[in-house]
């Protein structure tokens, strides 16, 4: 169904794969390994704290992560936010996206999509792929902004051409159901193929289970999709072979990526 919202498509795909694959058992690490890991984490905290106190933005981000995850210290979202803010105000993109996600998820702060958007946009403007995927999700789901499938696709594509597997998966789904772009099984398969090659099991499931069941998806289309993905290089937008000639004269490099003029 083409009018199914992207959020629900992903949920359906995840549930479908859970049924097909089944639950995986968790392994328990030996106590000696756990002790070594705890010691390493504690040392990481001590080193990061020293550098963070001197203003090192990367160390501040790492310290924030340790507090957010409760590794080496008790979990403390307030401390995590404090250290992310210190790094984010220095322009650190990772800190900006982490801080934005805290506001979006209401982790230790009241949920505030305006602040989430503010920080995530700053990171996305620096080319941070995860921030770009986050913006795509916010537009797709209408989190703090009016729903805009075309805007979502725009941000997914910016991250996808950098090689981000989550963005490639979302972009593939967008083409599959025609959400924000014309429906195109070839481009859907090609983007999903790239994502699956990086280990995205959801992408693999949709590529191998959903698309082949479409009666209009021919062997020739599959061959074209596989050629597109096999010839893809970072920075390139995938285009159907019939579009390549007309598009070639209307492209220019922008920040390492090829985008339409």
Steps between C-alpha positions, in 0.01 A plus 500: 500500500658822387332717762645310797714738703874438502504444876252216468676352199818470707305349786340243270836414347658457842220276623507298179870434535464416867256225410715367217832512677392428858653622819872464552636381833725724699843379601639566843855624524733334754535696824867568425405666171238711677755614757749594230232692311398687816861592570548626144179705518603656832837592355326651197288713733802626694689590183197662336421704812850644512492602134138618517579732790767662284243570225560209261169469310550137396573404860190688612292298255654176623436600861140577414462157342640329808250682720214432258577128490606465862839362406770554761262726693135486608266594216433873521320674214545842660879457494481360147306805381743734675802352322324477165407869528861597571614322184197602292558869565852450365345376176558127552251329269486173696414690817235698316322191371527322836354804675223532245409135542478544877236770450316292240493190722442684829815353654552692822327808356140585408429401141563803282497449125590864434827461690552158344461649154728792584793281605450226244483755218833645611659156476330420170627826352852375573429185299447270799324198348313386810366851552380502141321168555347642818367800307356264242318310774370822655353612169367152421324467835411865558704533820508872571442586135215444254530163331687540174596180318695687232711674766556167670630350176726802447671440834512123460675548168762735645598229749455211257754638254750510788450126538278502809322162504200623700444783253536262206237274659256788557560635150439154356170477688402845373545385141328170572174659618524828310525716811647840408629367167339317207469129573793318342581138582836515322632788708342346810683172437829678424500709819389204709776294341759756610359505852485120518864479389588684822312248711156659528276196545179699451625617161595145409154375597313758294733449204474121505142449621284801421625632166518162317132441583405800292370364170630802308859452620672324212836326477618783275410755767683299762807486277486877452467555875797275571709685240410833657600389848816321389620809310407744776772713658470720810365843408282374216123511474365184341317564173323269260698432185233674294551816709880502507560674169256784563615542860873500426500856374297622793720388789770669700716395796396640837696406806615174346150399387327531165177694520253640249541863409 
